[in-house]
Each structure stands twice: as C-alpha cells, then as structure tokens.
Amino acid sequence: MSAYLWKVTAKRAVGKLPAGAWVEIVKNGTSAPPNQREITQAIESKYGIKIPNGTPTSCFEMIKAK
C-alpha cells in the first residue's frame, strides 16, 4: 500500500483559523484528497482550533506532494 502526503492550506479565514494556515495529512491506501473530517481533525490537532461544522473543503487548497 502506498501512502500519500497532502498539504492543505486555508484559502480564507475559517472561523478562528487564519487564511494561509496549513496542515499536512498522510493518507494510506488511497490517493483521494482529504475529506472534511480529516481536515478538521488535523487542524484541531496542530492548532487547537475548532473550525465550524459543515465548512466545505472548497475553503482549502489541497496539494498532493510528489
């Protein structure tokens, strides 16, 4: 199984999360981009900030590392 690294960056301020804040998410076994739950968990883990429920993934730029 392959692991994929995603860099997820906030395009605009989301709740208390400022624009430009980013997290890295590793996904195993799939090259699909991170979903809302995975993004929310990573932000809470790194920054201790809870973003509003239902925040669309379109608020974030997702780039798969090469």
Long-range contacts (C-beta under 8 A, 24 or more apart in sequence): 1-28, 1-29, 2-28, 2-29, 2-31, 3-27, 3-28, 3-29, 4-28, 4-30, 4-31, 4-64, 4-65, 5-64, 5-65, 6-33, 6-34, 6-62, 6-63, 6-64, 6-65, 7-62, 7-63, 7-65, 8-34, 8-39, 8-42, 8-60, 8-61, 8-62, 9-60, 9-61, 9-63, 10-59, 10-60, 11-59, 11-60, 11-61, 12-59, 14-51, 14-52, 14-55, 14-59, 15-49, 15-50, 15-51, 15-52, 15-55, 16-49, 16-50, 16-51, 17-43, 17-47, 17-49, 17-51, 21-47, 23-47, 31-64, 33-57, 33-62, 33-64, 34-62
